[in-house]
Amino acid sequence: MYRYDQYDHQIVKERAAQYRDQVRRRLSDELTEDEFRPLRLQNGLYLQRHAYMLRIAVPYGLLSSTQMRTFAQIARKYDRGYGHFTTRQNIQYNWIELEQTPDILDLLASVEMHAIQTSGNCIRNITSDEYCGVAADEIIDPRPYAEIMRQWSTFHPEFAYLPRKFKMAYNGAAEDRAAIAVHDIGYTVVKDAQGEIGFKVMVGGGMGRTPILGSVIRDFLPWQHMLTYTEAIMRVYNQYGRRDNMYKARIKILVKAIGAEEFARQVEEEWADIKDGPSTLTVEEFKRVAAYFTPPAYETLPAADARFEQLKAENKGFANWLNRNVRPHKVPGYAIVTLSLKKTGVPPGDATAEQMDFVADLADCYSFNELRVTHEQNLVLADVKQADLFALWEQAKANGLATPNIGLLTDIICCPGGDFCSLANAKSIPIAEAIAERFDNLDFQHDIGDIELNISGCINACGHHHVGNIGILGVDKDGAEWYQVSIGGAQGNESSIGKIIGPSFSAHQMPVVIERLLEVYVRERIEDERFIETTRRIGVAPFKEHVYATPIKAKHNAGEDAYA
């Protein structure tokens, strides 16, 4: 993985020292809160309902075991013993005291981490496919390009004050696991007819108040021009993006207003002036960065192991876990393991300090001291020997990290919601917990199959509800918390924005609403059809009719279901 060079070390160290002085001046009232606000946001510090929240960058989701142990240390010493992994592959702490934040940034700097540009109207943390470098369907590892983009975009003076926040993602595989279509810029690695590497460039995607899928503005961009072409895009956006209305300031609004074809024309015109400028990538620069992402020292292993096959045949729990949480690796004898942060009764994406330390130990023992964060709020060990899977499963199970539900109903994506966020209209976590408890039957979940359920506490869509097969959005209704439901959303190669099924529901109704949606799916599905496929085939109407057919009322009698 990438290691800081002298410039990274100096930049992060000096920023931490600068921030320490800013906090000192705020605490002594030399700075007002209005003056301090943009300074703290530039360092990932938000003021939430109950305390400050600190968001720490995890570039393209890649962590060392040492960095994970540092997260555990921060959780234990400065928070309430846990952290929350987000849909941006970052980590957040929700109970931070302002006086302690300079010490946290110093601690992060000591392990080559920071919170720079995790907030504000700038280029945010660069995200990617959590299986980069190991996926069996990968065309090329995009991490060197993501790292080059991280270096180029950090403290870029021209793009420090954009009209609005800006998000980029990279995908290097046949299957899009980076949600390219809902980013401001999405880069997909492609090869041309001569086998040359380049990018398909998609611009103008995003969720929030106006959910839009991005438009392809270039089918093939030679890799050498990745930065110059990005700079052209940013210049057009910086010049013409709206600054008079924050709700219409994202690049997606500009692209929609003038049309993707016209936007592409303006970008090409801008690019013509800088195409071969100093930001053109050289082979030497690419090799310099790519050297940090060389494959680990894999052993030559058999593709199949008799003992492994026997354990899988004899142990149903292990077999279920293999089926849902383990993916093929490009190197024979190895596997990709996803550790679920979605155990019933635990807020999705949360991990305790003890679990973080434990995962770091697993990474040291089984996966070359590295791990990944997914934008579905789980953790990945990318290089596990097949022969070690049973031992790893037993240890993960003992620590609450082996729920075999990846891609299933209870693998819920969920923002912190109204329990913490000052922007939220409604709580998210209790809804996720109620649904998970209602359907806490793995046999039922495995029968239902792949389904993505995403929950956001407000229209900002941090829970990616727009692209959930089932999406839940918290809304304010006369001062009360209600929930709007959509179906048909999806991320990946066939991305789509969900459609609202009708009027909103109260919190106690939500588990029954999900149950009724599933009843329609089970009734209407054909053979092994997934929920999203059935939804696309029959449309919203049958689901809407069944959900609203009879009122959903709460029962209060002892021993009766509280949600029906």
Secondary structure, DSSP 8 states (H G I E B T S, - for coil): -----HHHHHHHHHHHHHHHHHHHHHHTTSS-HHHHHHHHHTTTEEE-SSSEEEEE--GGGEEEHHHHHHHHHHHHHHSSSEEEE-TTS-EEEEEE-GGGHHHHHHHHHHTT---TTSSSSSB---EE-TTTTTBTTBSS--HHHHHHHHHHHTT-GGGSS-SS-B-EEEE-BSS--S-GGGSSEEEEEEE-TT--EEEEEEE--B-TTS-B--EEEEEEEEGGGHHHHHHHHHHHHHHHS--S-GGG-SHHHHHHHH-HHHHHHHHHHHHHHHTTSTT---HHHHHHHHGGG---------S--HHHHHHHHH-HHHHHHHHHHEEEBSSTTEEEEEE-S--TTS-TTEEEHHHHHHHHHHHHHHSTTEEEE-TTS-EEEEEEEGGGHHHHHHHHHHTT---S-TTSTT--EE--GGGT-TT-SS-SHHHHHHHHHHT--HHHHHHH----EEEESSTT-TT-GGGSSEEEEEEEETTEEEEEEEE--B-STT-B--EE-SS-EEGGGHHHHHHHHHHHHHHH--TT--HHHHHHHH-SHHHHHHHTSS------STTS-TT-
